Every structure is written in structure tokens, then in C-alpha cells.
Amino acid sequence: MAGQLPVRIREKDGKREIFDPVRRRFVPLTPEEAVRQSYLRYLVGELGFPLIAITVEKKVVYNGMTRRYDIVACRPDGGILLLVECKAETVPLSGDTLYQAAMYNHVLQAEYVVLFNGRQQFVCRRTPEGYRPVASLPPYSEIVLLGC
């Protein structure tokens, strides 16, 4: 079943850092990074997403512009299952946040898109007709093994 990821925080040169189990290194503990790490722990610990299926802060090119997505999770066959756009808790989820995720997903074509700011979560699923909101993200086993 799902594994728990320990939270490892350290102070280096007067700055706080958190260990990212996906990137396998300490990264600066910014407000957005705290939200990103929280969602990673939720994906792995609660929904059973395997760490090996997840990438964090990788480049995506849209209309010649290079950007970085927050979290992407893949199916066992390598197809992109999930795109997560994280914002700091103080940043409300808005049309701008959705537009940013939609730009990334135009390239990535993830089945699910999640917006998360530590307090609010918006989940939608791509369908042939477009995106439709869903109540919550299903567990990895339900999505992958049952073909949802």
C-alpha cells in the first residue's frame, strides 16, 4: 500500500531546507516548496503513487517559452497521468493559476490536473469534451490498475 515519507528539514548557512524524496536532495524551504512537499506526501502516503512515477520541477516548453511544472506523475507505460500546479498558501487559486496549468497541460496532456495551495484543491479530469471537475483525485491503484 502507500508508504509514508518522513519530513527532513535542516538549516544550512542560515537558511531552512527540506529534503525532496523525488529529486533526492535538499531544496530551499520556500512557502511554495512547503506546499509542493505536502502534496508529494499526500500522493505517496495517502493515494499510493509510487515515487518512481513522479517527477518534480522539470522543464516544459509552450509556444517557445520554457517553464517548469511542479509535479507530474506517470502511468507504468510512461503516459502522463497527473499534472499538479502548486502555489504558496497565501496565493489564491484563480483563473491565472488554471491558465498556467492549462498551458503546461497543452504540452503534457495529463489525464488529471490539480491546482493546490495548501488550503484549497481543485481537481479536474480531461475528457474528449474538455475538462470536468471531480471531487477528488482517486488513488493510484484505482486510476492505473482499474483503467479509470
C-alpha positions in Angstrom: 0.0 0.0 0.0 1.1 3.6 0.4 4.3 4.4 2.0 5.0 7.3 4.4 7.6 9.9 3.5 9.5 11.3 6.5 9.8 15.1 6.6 13.5 16.1 6.8 14.3 19.7 7.4 17.7 21.2 8.0 19.3 24.6 8.4 22.3 25.3 6.1 24.1 28.7 6.0 21.2 30.2 8.0 18.5 29.0 5.6 16.0 26.2 6.0 15.9 23.4 3.5 13.6 20.4 3.1 14.6 17.0 1.6 12.8 16.3 -1.6 12.5 12.5 -2.0 11.8 12.8 -5.7 14.8 14.9 -6.6 16.8 13.2 -3.8 18.3 16.3 -2.4 17.7 19.2 0.0 16.0 22.2 -1.6 15.2 25.7 -0.1 12.1 25.6 2.1 10.1 28.3 0.4 6.4 28.7 1.0 5.6 27.1 -2.4 8.1 24.3 -1.7 6.4 23.5 1.6 3.1 23.1 -0.4 4.7 21.0 -3.1 6.3 18.7 -0.5 3.0 18.4 1.3 1.3 17.3 -1.9 4.0 14.8 -2.7 3.5 13.3 0.8 -0.3 13.1 0.1 0.3 11.5 -3.3 2.6 8.8 -1.9 1.3 8.4 1.6 -2.4 8.6 1.0 -3.1 7.8 -2.6 -0.3 5.3 -3.2 1.5 6.9 -6.0 5.0 5.3 -6.4 7.9 7.7 -6.1 9.4 6.3 -9.3 6.3 7.5 -11.2 6.7 11.1 -10.1 8.9 14.0 -11.4 9.3 17.4 -9.9 10.2 20.8 -11.4 11.0 19.7 -14.9 11.0 21.9 -18.0 8.1 22.2 -20.3 8.2 24.3 -23.5 5.0 26.0 -24.6 5.0 28.4 -27.6 8.7 28.7 -27.4 8.7 29.6 -23.7 10.5 27.4 -21.2 8.7 26.9 -17.9 8.8 24.4 -15.0 5.9 22.4 -13.8 5.6 21.5 -10.2 4.6 17.8 -10.1 3.9 15.2 -12.8 3.0 11.6 -12.3 3.1 8.9 -15.0 1.4 5.6 -15.7 3.6 2.5 -15.8 3.7 2.8 -19.6 5.1 6.3 -19.3 2.0 8.1 -20.2 1.3 11.2 -18.2 -1.4 10.7 -15.7 -1.3 13.8 -13.5 -0.1 17.4 -13.5 -0.1 19.3 -10.2 0.4 23.1 -10.1 1.3 24.3 -6.5 1.1 27.8 -5.1 2.0 29.1 -1.7 -0.8 29.1 0.9 -1.1 32.9 0.6 -1.7 32.7 -3.2 -5.4 32.1 -4.0 -6.3 29.6 -6.7 -7.5 31.7 -9.6 -8.1 31.9 -13.3 -4.4 32.7 -13.7 -3.4 29.5 -11.9 -5.7 27.5 -14.1 -4.4 29.2 -17.2 -0.8 28.3 -16.1 -1.7 24.7 -15.6 -3.6 24.6 -18.9 -0.6 25.9 -20.8 1.6 23.1 -19.3 -1.1 20.5 -20.0 -1.5 21.6 -23.6 2.0 20.1 -24.0 1.8 17.3 -21.4 -1.7 16.0 -22.0 -2.2 14.7 -18.4 -5.4 12.9 -17.6 -5.8 14.8 -14.4 -4.9 18.3 -13.5 -4.7 19.5 -9.9 -4.3 23.0 -8.5 -3.2 23.1 -4.8 -2.2 25.9 -2.5 -2.1 24.0 0.8 -5.6 25.0 1.7 -7.6 24.5 -1.4 -7.5 21.8 -4.0 -9.2 21.9 -7.4 -9.1 18.6 -9.4 -10.3 18.1 -13.0 -10.2 15.2 -15.4 -9.6 15.5 -19.1 -12.4 14.1 -21.3 -12.9 14.1 -25.0 -15.2 17.1 -24.5 -12.7 19.0 -22.3 -12.0 19.2 -18.6 -14.6 18.4 -16.0 -14.2 19.0 -12.2 -14.1 15.9 -10.0 -14.5 15.8 -6.2 -11.0 14.4 -5.5 -8.1 12.6 -7.1 -8.6 8.8 -7.0 -5.9 6.5 -5.6 -3.1 5.5 -8.0 -4.3 1.8 -8.0 -7.8 2.8 -9.0 -6.6 5.1 -11.8 -4.0 2.7 -13.2 -5.0 -0.8 -12.3 -8.7 -0.4 -13.0 -8.1 1.8 -16.1 -10.1 4.7 -14.8 
